[in-house]
Amino acid sequence: MTRPSLPGRIFFIALTALLTLFVASAGAVTTGGAPTPSGSPPPPSSPVGAPTTAPSAGTLTLNSAETTPRKSFYFGFRFPRVSYTISSSQPQNDLKIEVINDAGEVIKTFYRNDVAPDLPNSIRWDGTTNEGKPAPNGHYSFQIGPQTTEAPAARRATQSSAPLSLDFDFYGYAFPILGAHEYSLSAGRFGAGRSGHTHQGQDTMAACGTPLIAARGGIVQYAGYQGAAGNYIVIDGKGTSYDFMYAHLAEPTPLQAGETVRTGQPIGLVGDTGDASGCHLHFEMWAAPGWYEGGSPIDPLGYLQKWDAYS
């Protein structure tokens, strides 16, 4: 492996600092991406709780409700969180807070017992269903109501002027390039001919120095340098059978094998290291059992275009 020179390391530290500021200001406030190159783990999901055996609640109204961020990613740095305050005709109320999709289906349920009115409460959702699986892409909302099945969900308080925001978007993957880009649809396509082999990924052209983020969080499987790939990193995706490889990074990634990385977390910068012809990201997806573990590369273009459309 070729180690960067001292000036190169200083240069990369400076770029990493700039990348931190860029991500924090441009994306972290409105999305679930990580705000730092090596962000600490996010607060955990709220405990589910358990319904009481004899639920009781008064007539409920919502005084306030705010959901942040409005766009989140599975295994991202910021989970969707609703902060709310209720009013009630009773001093104690047994509540259920549900995550529902656009079809009205319940994806996740949280239970809170003996909730007093006019006090702030919050629920944080990690993106998993009641069955423990990653929720699919979609538009979701929090619904707050009593545990008693015959009673309606809490309604907006008529005297309240505070805006209610209960809905948000949730996605499993993020597009990995934070900047202008163009797909290579000829020699850079998956399966294009190479000397002695075929191209195993999709090339996407972007200016050198453009920030790169993890399309899916997980565990760093490998980070290093190879003559053809240049600086590259492989991530074993969390909650999916895919591994993800990012090549031709401008400098070695600051992440190390075995580290946890979050969806949307910075992993490096677009470069032209290795045998790259021009600045671009070479991106590979490997099916189970994984990258050089018996798995096979698949064409990632359709996935990239899908993530690109909503990221």
C-alpha positions, -999 to 999 in steps of 0.1 A, spaced: 0 0 0 13 35 -8 12 58 21 5 95 15 33 120 21 31 144 50 19 173 28 -7 149 14 -20 141 49 -22 177 58 -40 185 26 -65 157 34 -71 169 70 -79 204 56 -103 189 31 -119 168 58 -125 198 79 -141 216 50 -162 185 43 -174 185 79 -186 221 76 -202 215 42 -222 185 53 -232 201 86 -245 232 70 -260 218 38 -275 186 48 -275 176 84 -302 200 95 -328 187 71 -318 151 66 -307 121 86 -272 121 72 -242 122 95 -228 157 102 -192 147 108 -167 123 91 -166 101 122 -198 111 140 -206 94 173 -235 70 173 -270 86 173 -292 84 203 -310 51 203 -346 45 192 -372 50 219 -382 19 237 -414 4 224 -430 0 257 -461 -22 264 -498 -15 264 -515 -14 298 -540 -41 306 -569 -17 312 -561 14 290 -578 47 298 -576 82 282 -596 113 281 -606 133 251 -572 141 235 -561 171 216 -526 179 202 -513 213 214 -481 209 195 -462 183 174 -430 187 154 -411 160 135 -374 163 127 -357 158 104 -382 158 75 -360 134 55 -342 105 71 -322 74 60 -321 39 75 -292 36 98 -285 73 94 -271 97 119 -305 112 129 -336 92 134 -371 106 128 -383 122 160 -416 136 170 -419 161 199 -454 166 211 -477 179 238 -513 168 245 -543 182 263 -568 159 279 -599 157 300 -581 132 323 -549 137 344 -534 105 331 -536 90 297 -525 57 281 -512 66 246 -500 48 215 -478 65 190 -478 49 156 -457 53 125 -481 49 95 -474 49 58 -494 66 30 -517 36 28 -526 40 65 -508 8 75 -492 8 109 -454 2 106 -443 7 142 -462 12 175 -449 27 207 -469 26 240 -468 52 267 -488 48 299 -500 74 324 -490 104 303 -499 137 319 -513 165 297 -495 197 289 -460 182 293 -435 177 265 -429 142 252 -410 127 223 -406 95 203 -376 86 182 -379 59 155 -349 39 141 -366 29 109 -374 -7 118 -409 -22 115 -428 -40 143 -412 -72 128 -377 -57 132 -370 -52 95 -359 -20 77 -390 -1 66 -394 5 29 -389 38 12 -419 61 16 -437 90 31 -447 84 67 -463 102 96 -466 98 133 -501 93 147 -508 100 184 -538 86 201 -553 66 230 -546 29 235 -584 22 236 -594 10 201 -628 28 200 -614 63 207 -602 86 179 -566 98 175 -557 131 190 -569 161 171 -554 196 167 -563 219 196 -586 246 182 -570 273 204 -535 263 194 -516 284 168 -485 262 168 -480 244 135 -483 206 136 -457 186 116 -462 148 118 -451 136 84 -416 129 70 -398 109 42 -378 78 50 -353 61 26 -331 31 28 -302 45 8 -286 79 0 -270 89 -33 -232 88 -27 -221 120 -45 -228 154 -29 -224 175 -60 -228 178 -98 -223 145 -115 -229 126 -148 -232 89 -154 -208 73 -178 -229 54 -202 -202 39 -224 -169 26 -212 -179 33 -176 -209 11 -176 -212 -22 -157 -201 -50 -180 -181 -29 -203 -151 -46 -218 -117 -44 -201 -84 -61 -208 -89 -96 -195 -121 -88 -176 -153 -68 -176 -161 -36 -157 -176 -46 -124 -192 -13 -114 -207 20 -126 -186 51 -131 -201 85 -123 -181 116 -133 -178 144 -108 -152 170 -100 -122 159 -80 -128 169 -44 -166 164 -45 -177 149 -11 -187 113 -10 -210 97 15 -220 62 24 -250 51 3 -258 26 31 -243 25 65 -228 -6 80 -193 -19 89 -162 -10 69 -150 -43 55 -118 -29 39 -101 4 33 -68 6 13 -51 12 -20 -49 -10 -51 -31 -2 -84 -63 -2 -105 -89 10 -79 -66 36 -62 -79 46 -28 -110 26 -20 -134 15 7 -158 -14 10 -188 -13 33 -208 -43 44 -243 -28 44 -265 -29 75 -298 -47 72 -291 -57 36 -273 -85 18 -252 -60 -3 -217 -48 0 -207 -15 -15 -173 -5 -29 -162 31 -37 -130 35 -57 -106 62 -70 -109 84 -39 -87 114 -39 -70 104 -6 -73 74 17 -106 74 36 -103 84 73 -123 53 81 -107 20 91 -117 -16 87 -141 -26 114 -155 8 121 -193 15 120 -204 40 93 -238 56 90 -259 61 59 -251 96 46 -218 97 66 -188 112 47 -163 86 35 -139 106 13 -136 127 -18 -140 121 -55 -106 116 -71 -86 100 -100 -63 77 -81 -53 42 -95 -59 37 -132 -88 63 -134 -92 83 -165 -105 116 -151 -122 124 -118 -150 100 -110 -165 76 -85 -163 39 -94 -192 23 -75 -198 -14 -71 -226 -34 -54 -220 -71 -45 -247 -96 -38 -245 -121 -9 -224 -135 5 -205 -104 -4 -174 -87 -19 -148 -114 -27 -165 -137 -3 -183 -158 -29 -207 -131 -40 -211 -115 -74 -211 -79 -86 -245 -66 -99 -253 -36 -121 -258 -7 -98 -269 20 -123 -307 15 -116 -301 18 -79 -280 49 -83 -306 66 -104 -333 58 -80 -313 71 -50 -304 102 -71 -340 110 -77 -349 116 -40 -316 124 -23 
